[in-house]
Amino acid sequence: MIVRSLDDVNGTDADIVTENWRSRRIVLARDGVGFSFHETVLYAGTETSMWYANHIELVHCIEGEAEVTNDETGETFLIKPGMLYLLDGHEHHTVRPKTDFRVLCVFNPPVTGREVHDENGAYPLLTEEAVAAD
């Protein structure tokens, strides 16, 4: 059994802060459970374009509001608390938070916690074995 709090993640290498968002990666590939789980806050007034070419991501809003655009179809959705979106087709998408937008995210395959968005907005497909070899 794994028991962990956000305080256990704060200030560690699993607490990623950028100018647009903060992501606390609570469950990672090293935990060996087949998915990763994050709490992320995207900051009001920012715009972040992403594309998870190598991962499926589920995003569940627990606080705030954001506009999410499927960049491939042009469809735009207003996401509010209690709503989720699932990027099951590796969609290019853009998130525009109207307020600080607090979400819980699940990734499959799990991330290692060391990924950063590349020039396309994608995470590379890293494994714990590859990271350990570095």
Salt bridges, closest charged atoms under 4 A:
ASP15 OD2 - ARG22 NH2 2.74
ASP31 OD2 - ARG4 NH1 2.94
GLU39 OE1 - ARG24 NH2 2.48
GLU39 OE2 - ARG102 NH2 2.74
GLU47 OE1 - ARG96 NE 3.03
GLU63 OE1 - ARG102 NH1 3.30
GLU67 OE2 - ARG96 NH1 3.54
GLU128 OE2 - ARG114 NH1 3.36
